[in-house]
Amino acid sequence: MSDFTSGFWSYYIAAIALVGIVWCVWLLLSQRRIASTQAKASSPIATAADTGHVWDGDLRELNNPLPRWWMWMFLLSCIFALAYLVLYPGLGAYGGVLGFSTQGELAAQRKAAEATQHAIYAKYMRMDVKAVAADPEAREIGQRLFLNYCAQCHGSDARGSRGFPNLTDTDWLYGGDPDTIRQTITKGRNGKMPSFAAAVDGKLAGDVAQYVRSLSGLASDPIRVSRGESTFKTTCAACHGSSGKGNQALGAPNLSDNVWLYGSSEGAIVEAILKGHDGHMPAHEEILTPERIQMLTAYVWGLSNPGLSSPDGASR
């Protein structure tokens, strides 16, 4: 009801509900009275009115009164409906005497579940993230959380796909230390690669792409590389650095390694230059409790530090 812009619709729905129940009661009683009257008028012996419909010569349709048990069941159903509408929401914006709402029920269930889980998570909240990552039970909890909340984008194996980073390597857009990972999960990220179509044309973008490919040792045309280098340093170096090693403070990727989020072909790089990219990592602070964020942080950190997050590695 909160989506309605006028209070009229609340009264409109309430009126339909109440009129519908009253009409059902009236219809039941009026038709029973008519049937009884017709039965008495037709014959002192007859028990039901004759509708006048006859089939197969002697098969006659009668208008029998409703059984008393059925009538009372119907009336009790109407009374139950009225009582329900008094106790629970249903009459427009009226919330009911009991104040029940599905949103409130969900909040209560969530609070009860969190209280139950608190005992499980409590010990891990007192531990360092790296120590949590080394705990086998904590890794199992983190994996289940990851599969529920993160696998849709990063994949069940956390190796990502086009446009979604691989979380199992050591290449991080914003940094791979526990505090940064926690910040990413909690607040999300918005990685914006602007379009440079107004600054460079397709041919020059291709030369820049050749230079970018040369930074990571990929096959490239030396002549086109020399033409694209100056444009890169005047247009792209502000974010990616003069050597193309990126800037984690901005989320600008390192262009000198062999990790490519959208592809390393000339066409893919030209598309990035001319059209840009808009990467969005949603914030989870409204979805996950601090305890769950702690477990996910430890699990994700452990994915790229398998040696350090193992029991042997954590003890060193």
Secondary structure, 3 states (H helix, E strand, C coil): CCCCCCCHHHHHHHHHHHHHHHHHHHHHHHHHHHHHHHHHHHCCCCCCEEEEEEECCCEEEEECCCCHHHHHHHHHHHHHHHHHHHHCCCCCCCCCCCCCCHHHHHHHHHHHHHHHHHHHHHHHHCCCHHHHHCCHHHHHHHHHHHHHHCHHHHCCCCCCECCECCCCCCCCCCCCCHHHHHHHHHHCEEEEECCCCCCCCHHHHHHHHHHHHHHCCCCCCHHHHHHHHHHHHHHCHHHHCCCCCCECCCCECCCCCCCCCCCCCHHHHHHHHHHCEEEEECCCCCCCCHHHHHHHHHHHHHHCCCCCCCHHHHHC
